[in-house]
Amino acid sequence: MKTLRRLFLANHDIAYTLDVQGISCPANAVRVKAAVGELKDGELLEVLVDEGEAVLRVARTLKDSGYRIVKVEPREQGLSVIVSKK
């Protein structure tokens, strides 16, 4: 599993980044669900995910689990999805 790592950004908006690129469905969604469960109020999680079915599966899992997708940005490879607790 690619590691969940703490980021030290000046604005502290993103608490963690989880890279699930290259991990097939549904394993990527399971890992994302476990990671968002670790979020504290006010923290954001950045998920790096492949385009296509992978991002759809992850987004559906997040929505069904009660989390909010704050932002989706294209990257050189895949997408960056920023997630928060509702």
Long-range contacts (C-beta under 8 A, 24 or more apart in sequence): 1-31, 4-35, 4-38, 7-46, 13-44, 14-44, 14-45, 14-46, 14-82, 15-39, 15-40, 15-43, 15-44, 15-45, 16-43, 16-45, 16-46, 17-45, 17-46, 17-47, 17-48, 18-45, 18-46, 18-47, 18-48, 19-48, 20-47, 20-48, 20-49, 20-50, 20-54, 20-58, 21-48, 21-49, 21-50, 21-77, 21-78, 22-50, 23-54, 24-54, 25-53, 25-54, 25-57, 26-57, 28-54, 28-57, 28-58, 29-57, 29-58, 29-60, 29-61, 32-58, 32-61, 32-62, 32-83, 33-61, 33-62, 33-65, 36-62, 36-65, 36-67, 36-83, 36-85, 39-83, 39-84, 39-85, 41-85, 43-84, 43-85, 44-70, 44-82, 44-83, 44-84, 45-82, 45-83, 45-84, 46-80, 46-81, 46-82, 46-83, 47-80, 47-81, 47-82, 47-83, 48-75, 48-78, 48-79, 48-80, 48-81, 49-78, 49-79, 49-81, 50-77, 50-78, 50-79, 51-78, 51-79, 54-78, 55-79, 55-81
